[in-house]
């Protein structure tokens, strides 16, 4: 049985887990490149009964799943994957499994981006390397207003650090209560108030029909000209064209972004060209600890499936389906 490990951008999957723990007779192939064309992806994966996708790097919509009749087990790193059509997988008899994780990479990256953006660290590093000593005057965090869109697990940890910096933390989301905000040492405000008053707006929401395009021209227009936007959640929560326009016009001071509408970004993409943007290649979860947990989880998922006892199944209805694709 052949196993495909997709989108191993850093080429580290062989070192992140002990693949010898897999049952004998399984052939593992790691792919470092990313394919977005469906025909090319079908050609690559047509003979693989087991495929692992890293988070949302490669999507598996119905149109792709229907063209992979040999696919039996589809694994995502993490507990779920919005880019996997699990309903289609269930109808086709494909088992979908997740993995555990480790660490607080997204929270840590949020603060790395905020500090890097406000203190212009990348620019100062490059200037120093070019022999230019000191080119900018940064902004401190103490006393500034941190506005959080979302106070879930990551948002609440970001709030905790904001309070440690003596920032004033405010928050909003569709279902956020004053009690929950207070538990996180934040103040619940209205959506417009958050955009109007914040010096930094940081997004910590899941992508859904309710949050897609939640931050667009209207919201960006409410922000101070000196304010910054941070998004490590999902690109489509922010209207990309509206954000680029606001950044070009200088109606906001800048943005720090780890997620985008289409990934990977083209090197010519405007967000990589604008001087007031700090962009990272979706590395919020990319840590040694998380990768080790992800790949070890993949091994556990494969072992469970091969033994007839799949674990961490994210489309459990498939297990009772007459179309269930069992190990070959």
N, C-alpha and C positions, 0 to 999 in steps of 0.2 A: 504494500500500500504506500502511495506517494503522498507526502505532506509538503504543502507550500507555505513558507513563511514570507509574508509580503512586507514591502516597504521598510526594510531594515536599513534605513538611511545611513546610520553610523557604522554598519557592518559589524555589530557587536553581538548579535544573537548567539553565535556559537559559544561565546564566553560567558553569557549571562545565565546559563542553566546547564545541567548535566543531561545532555540529550541521550546518553547511554541508558538512562532510566526507561526509555521507550521499549516496548516489546520488540523482540527480534523480528527482522523482516520488513521493517518500516524504513523508507527512504525519505530523508528530510532534505529539502532544497530551499535555501535562503535567497531572496531576491532583494537587491539593494536599490534598484530603480523603481520609479513610480510610473504606472501606466494608467492613463485616463481614458484612452480610446477603448470602447467596449469590444469591438471586434478583435483588437490586439490582445485584450485581457482574456477573452474567451479562448483564443488560440493558445495562450500561455497556460491556462488553468484547466483545459478540457480533460486532461488525464489525471487530475488530482482529486482523490476522494475526500481529502482533508485540507482545509485552507485556514490559515490564521491571518486576520487583518489587524493591523495596529491602530487602535482607536478609529478615527474617522478618515484615515488617510485614503483608503480605497473603499468606495461605496459598493454595496451589493443590493441594487434595486431588483425588482421583479424581472425586468427585462434581461438582466444578466443571469440571475438564478435560473431562469427558464432555459437558458442556453448551456447549462452545466449539468447534464444528466448524470454524470459520475459523482457529483459532489454529494457527500453524505454528512459531513461534519464541518460546520463553519464556526470558527472561534474568534471572538473579539477580546482584546485586552481590556480589562476593566469590567464593571458590572453590567454594562449595556452599551449599545451603539445605535445612535439615531440614524445612521446611514445604512444600517442593515434592515431590509424589509423582512421582518420576522414573520409577518402574516403570510407573505408569499412563501417563505421558507417552510412554514408549517403546512401549507397546502401542498407543497411539493415533497414533503417528507424529509426535509433537511433539518437535522438537529443543530441548534445554535447554542453555544456555551460561552460564558464569560470567565473572567479570572478575578483574583483579588488584586490588591495594590499595596503600596507602602509609601510612607512619608507624606509630606505636605508640600510637594513641589509647586503646585499652582499658587498657593499662598505666598511662598517664598519668592517666586518669580514676580508676582504682583508688586512686591515692595522693591525688588531689584529694578523693575521697570520704572516705578515712580521716582525712586532716588536717581536712577540714571538719567531720566528725562529732566527733572528739575535742576539737577546739578550739572547737566550736560557732560556727563562722564565720557561717553564715546567720543565726542568732539574734542575734549581736553586731552584724552589719551592720544588721539591721532595727531593733534597739534604738537604735543610734547615730542612725539616720534619724529615730527617734521622740524624740530628745533625751535618751535614757537612756545614760549613759556607763559601760559596764562592768557586766555582769550575771552572768557565769559564770566559773568557774575550770576551765581545760581540763586535758588530760592530755598529757604528752610521750610520745615514742616510744622514746627511748633506754632500753635495758635491758628493754623489754617483749618478750613472746613473740608472734611472728607465726606463726600456723598456716595453712598453705596446703593447700587441697584441690586437688591437681593441680599438677604441675611441668612442664607443657608449655611452649610458646613464651612465652605470657603469664605463666604462673606463675613461670617461671624469671627473667623480667625483674623481676617484683614482688619476688622473693627478693633480687635484686641490690640493689634500692633499699632493702629492709629492712636488709640488711647495711650499707649506707652510712649508715643511721640508727643503727647499733650496736644493732640489735634481735637477738634470738635467734630464728632461723628454723627451724621444724619443718614437716614435710610428710607427707602421706599421700595415696595413691590406690590403687585396686585393683592396679595393675601396677607401682607405683613400687618401684624397687630402692634399696638403700643407696648403691650406686655413683652412680646418677643424682642422688640427693639431695645427695651430697657434691660432685658436680660443680657443683651450684647453690648451694653453701655453705649447705646445709640439712641437718637431721638427720631421717632417716626414723623415724617413730614409728607406733604403732598408731592406728587411727581414734579409739577412745575416749580415748586419751591426748591426742591433738590437741585434742579438744573440752574436755577437763578442764583442760589447762594453758595454752591460748592466751588472750592478752589480746585478740587480734583474730583472727578466723577469716575468711579470704578465699577465695572459691570460684573456681576456674579450671578447670572441667571442661566437657566437651561433654555436651549433653543426649542421653541414650540410655535404653534400658530399664533399664540398670544404675544410672544416676544419677538417674532420675526419683524424687523423694521421698526422696533420699538423706539430706537433713537434715530431720528431723521432730522430734516431741515428745521422743523419747528423746535424740537428739543435743543438742537445745537444752537439755534438762534437765541435761546433763553440764557445760554451760558455767558459768563463774564469773558471779556476779551483776554483776560489774564489766566483763564482756567484751562485745565488739561483733562483729556479723556483717556481712560485706560480700559482696554478690553482684552481679557485673557479667556473669556468664556467661549463664544462662537461668533464668527464674523458676521453672519446675516442678522444678528440682533441690531447691528448698526447699518443704516443705509450707506453703503460704501461711497456712492457718487456724491451724496450730500456731505459726507465727512471730508472727502477730498476737496470739495468746493469750499467748505469752511476753513480748512487748513490753508488753502491757497490764498484766500482772501484775508487771512489772519483774524477772522472773527473769533477764533479760540487760539490759545497760545501754542498748543501742540497736542500730540496723541502718542500713547505707547500701546502697541498692538502685538498680540501673539497669535491671533486667529483672523482668518480672512475668508471672503466668499468662496474663492477657488484657491486650492493649495495643491502643489507649491505655487508661489507667486512667480510670474515672469520677472526677470531682472530689470525689465523696462517698466514695470508697473509703477504708476504714480506714487504709491505709498512708499516705495523704496527710493524715490527720487526727492521727495520733499524734505527740506532741512529740519522741519519741526516735527518729524516723526521718528520715533524709536521703534523699530520693527524687529521682532524675533520670529524664527521659523517654527511656530507651534511647539515650543519646548517646555510648556508649563508642567507636563507630566514626565519629562525626559530627565530622569535621575537614575543613578545606579540602583538605588533601592527599589524604585518602581519597576524598572526593567527586569530586575531579578525576580520580583514577584510576578510580573506579567508572564515571562517565559516559563518559569516553573509552573505557573498555573496552566499554561498550554499543555505541558507534559502531563499534568494530572488529568486534564480534560480528555486527552487522547487515551490515556490508560483506562479511564472510567468508561469511555465509549467502547473501546475494544473489548472490555470485560462485560459489556452488556449492562453497565450501571452508570450511565452518563451523569455527571455532576454539574452544578451551577448552570442548569439549562434555563435559558431566557425565553424560550417558546415551549413551555411544558406540554401544551396541547398536542404537540407533534408525537409525543411518546405513546399516545393512544390512537394514533392515526393508522389506518390500514395501509397508507402510502409510506410509512416510516422506512427510511433507507437504513438498513442495518449494515454492519461491517461486512466487507466483501470476503 
